[in-house]
Amino acid sequence: MEKLMKRLWSEEQGQDIAEYAVMLAVILVLVVGTIRLIGGSSNNVFSSVASSIGQ
């Protein structure tokens, strides 16, 4: 068990994968947040354009 722990601790490939996963999670949170903010505004704009065209 001790050898396994030392190997996992010294192995850098696992750390790289974890760092990429954290970066991906942060990027996804930013993208989803931006889409949610823009989504509500764009819905209002499209609705007002559609109602002005219909008049």
Backbone as a printed PyTorch tensor [residue, N CA C, xyz], in Angstrom:
tensor([[[  0.8320,  -1.1980,   0.0000],
         [  0.0000,   0.0000,   0.0000],
         [  0.8680,   1.2490,   0.0000]],

        [[  1.9380,   1.1990,   0.7300],
         [  2.8220,   2.3630,   0.8200],
         [  3.4660,   2.6610,  -0.5330]],

        [[  3.8390,   1.6020,  -1.2680],
         [  4.4450,   1.7880,  -2.5870],
         [  3.4420,   2.4280,  -3.5530]],

        [[  2.2050,   1.9870,  -3.4620],
         [  1.1640,   2.5370,  -4.3210],
         [  0.9620,   4.0240,  -4.0410]],

        [[  0.9140,   4.3930,  -2.7860],
         [  0.7270,   5.7980,  -2.4210],
         [  1.9010,   6.6500,  -2.8960]],

        [[  3.1070,   6.1490,  -2.7490],
         [  4.2820,   6.9030,  -3.2040],
         [  4.2620,   7.0690,  -4.7150]],

        [[  3.8750,   6.0190,  -5.4240],
         [  3.8270,   6.0860,  -6.8820],
         [  2.7720,   7.0790,  -7.3400]],

        [[  1.5950,   7.0390,  -6.7230],
         [  0.5390,   7.9670,  -7.0980],
         [  0.9110,   9.4080,  -6.7760]],

        [[  1.6110,   9.6020,  -5.6550],
         [  1.9870,  10.9470,  -5.2330],
         [  3.0430,  11.5390,  -6.1610]],

        [[  3.9570,  10.6950,  -6.6400],
         [  5.0430,  11.2020,  -7.4800],
         [  4.6760,  11.2350,  -8.9530]],

        [[  3.5960,  10.6030,  -9.3290],
         [  3.1920,  10.5590, -10.7280],
         [  2.5890,  11.9050, -11.1240]],

        [[  3.1130,  12.5110, -12.1670],
         [  2.6530,  13.8420, -12.5610],
         [  1.5200,  13.7980, -13.5780]],

        [[  1.3480,  12.7000, -14.2560],
         [  0.3020,  12.6190, -15.2680],
         [ -1.0830,  12.7740, -14.6320]],

        [[ -1.2920,  12.1860, -13.4890],
         [ -2.5700,  12.3160, -12.8000],
         [ -2.8430,  13.7450, -12.3760]],

        [[ -1.8030,  14.4550, -11.9840],
         [ -1.9670,  15.8550, -11.6010],
         [ -2.3350,  16.6940, -12.8090]],

        [[ -1.7400,  16.4150, -13.9510],
         [ -2.0750,  17.1530, -15.1670],
         [ -3.5310,  16.9550, -15.5360]],

        [[ -3.9980,  15.7270, -15.4430],
         [ -5.3910,  15.4350, -15.7820],
         [ -6.3310,  16.1720, -14.8250]],

        [[ -5.9910,  16.2000, -13.5470],
         [ -6.8200,  16.9020, -12.5670],
         [ -6.8410,  18.4060, -12.8510]],

        [[ -5.7060,  18.9700, -13.2290],
         [ -5.6580,  20.3970, -13.5420],
         [ -6.5090,  20.7160, -14.7680]],

        [[ -6.4410,  19.8800, -15.7890],
         [ -7.2600,  20.0890, -16.9690],
         [ -8.7430,  19.9670, -16.6360]],

        [[ -9.0850,  19.0510, -15.7690],
         [-10.4850,  18.8830, -15.3780],
         [-10.9950,  20.1180, -14.6370]],

        [[-10.1690,  20.6900, -13.7720],
         [-10.5720,  21.8990, -13.0400],
         [-10.7290,  23.0660, -14.0120]],

        [[ -9.7840,  23.2080, -14.9380],
         [ -9.8950,  24.2910, -15.9250],
         [-11.1460,  24.1310, -16.7800]],

        [[-11.4440,  22.9120, -17.1910],
         [-12.6390,  22.6550, -17.9860],
         [-13.8990,  22.9960, -17.1990]],

        [[-13.9340,  22.6490, -15.9310],
         [-15.0950,  22.9520, -15.0950],
         [-15.3020,  24.4620, -14.9670]],

        [[-14.2230,  25.2070, -14.7830],
         [-14.3350,  26.6650, -14.6650],
         [-14.8270,  27.2640, -15.9740]],

        [[-14.2950,  26.7990, -17.0870],
         [-14.7230,  27.3130, -18.3920],
         [-16.1930,  27.0000, -18.6310]],

        [[-16.6230,  25.7970, -18.2860],
         [-18.0260,  25.4290, -18.4750],
         [-18.9520,  26.2930, -17.6260]],

        [[-18.5460,  26.5820, -16.3960],
         [-19.3730,  27.4320, -15.5300],
         [-19.5000,  28.8330, -16.1440]],

        [[-18.3970,  29.3600, -16.6560],
         [-18.4410,  30.6860, -17.2810],
         [-19.3170,  30.6910, -18.5290]],

        [[-19.1970,  29.6720, -19.3440],
         [-19.9890,  29.6090, -20.5780],
         [-21.4760,  29.4730, -20.2640]],

        [[-21.8110,  28.5910, -19.3410],
         [-23.2210,  28.3950, -18.9890],
         [-23.8010,  29.6690, -18.3770]],

        [[-23.0350,  30.3300, -17.5160],
         [-23.5000,  31.5840, -16.9250],
         [-23.7290,  32.6550, -17.9700]],

        [[-22.8180,  32.7640, -18.9120],
         [-22.9600,  33.7530, -19.9820],
         [-24.1620,  33.4540, -20.8520]],

        [[-24.3650,  32.2060, -21.1880],
         [-25.5120,  31.8320, -22.0240],
         [-26.8180,  32.1310, -21.2970]],

        [[-26.8480,  31.8770, -20.0040],
         [-28.0760,  32.1650, -19.2540],
         [-28.3580,  33.6540, -19.2100]],

        [[-27.3050,  34.4760, -19.0490],
         [-27.5080,  35.9210, -19.0230],
         [-27.9510,  36.4490, -20.3810]],

        [[-27.3100,  35.9830, -21.4250],
         [-27.6450,  36.4460, -22.7700],
         [-28.9860,  35.8770, -23.2160]],

        [[-29.3050,  34.6710, -22.7780],
         [-30.5420,  34.0220, -23.2000],
         [-31.7810,  34.8090, -22.8400]],

        [[-31.8450,  35.3050, -21.6270],
         [-33.0120,  36.0790, -21.2080],
         [-33.1320,  37.3780, -21.9690]],

        [[-32.0280,  38.0560, -22.1860],
         [-32.0540,  39.3220, -22.9160],
         [-32.4170,  39.1100, -24.3810]],

        [[-31.8540,  38.0770, -24.9820],
         [-32.1480,  37.8380, -26.4000],
         [-33.6030,  37.4430, -26.5960]],

        [[-34.1830,  36.7550, -25.6570],
         [-35.5960,  36.3950, -25.7580],
         [-36.4600,  37.6540, -25.7620]],

        [[-36.1360,  38.6160, -24.9220],
         [-36.8880,  39.8700, -24.8880],
         [-36.7330,  40.6440, -26.1960]],

        [[-35.5230,  40.6790, -26.7270],
         [-35.2800,  41.3970, -27.9850],
         [-36.0540,  40.7500, -29.1150]],

        [[-35.9910,  39.4290, -29.2400],
         [-36.7170,  38.7550, -30.3090],
         [-38.2220,  38.9430, -30.1650]],

        [[-38.7200,  38.9580, -28.9540],
         [-40.1540,  39.1550, -28.7410],
         [-40.5760,  40.5500, -29.1660]],

        [[-39.7950,  41.5680, -28.8100],
         [-40.1520,  42.9310, -29.1810],
         [-40.0420,  43.1360, -30.6990]],

        [[-39.0520,  42.5230, -31.3270],
         [-38.9360,  42.6230, -32.7910],
         [-40.1130,  41.9290, -33.4550]],

        [[-40.4870,  40.7750, -32.9840],
         [-41.6070,  40.0370, -33.5620],
         [-42.9180,  40.8100, -33.3950]],

        [[-43.1070,  41.4520, -32.2480],
         [-44.3430,  42.1940, -32.0420],
         [-44.3780,  43.4630, -32.8940]],

        [[-43.2140,  44.1020, -33.1120],
         [-43.2000,  45.2900, -33.9500],
         [-43.3910,  44.9380, -35.4280]],

        [[-42.9360,  43.7640, -35.8470],
         [-43.1320,  43.3180, -37.2350],
         [-44.6080,  42.9890, -37.4550]],

        [[-45.2340,  42.4100, -36.4370],
         [-46.6400,  42.0030, -36.5640],
         [-47.5890,  43.1780, -36.6120]],

        [[-47.1780,  44.3720, -36.2230],
         [-48.0830,  45.5140, -36.2060],
         [-48.2150,  46.0380, -37.5490]]])
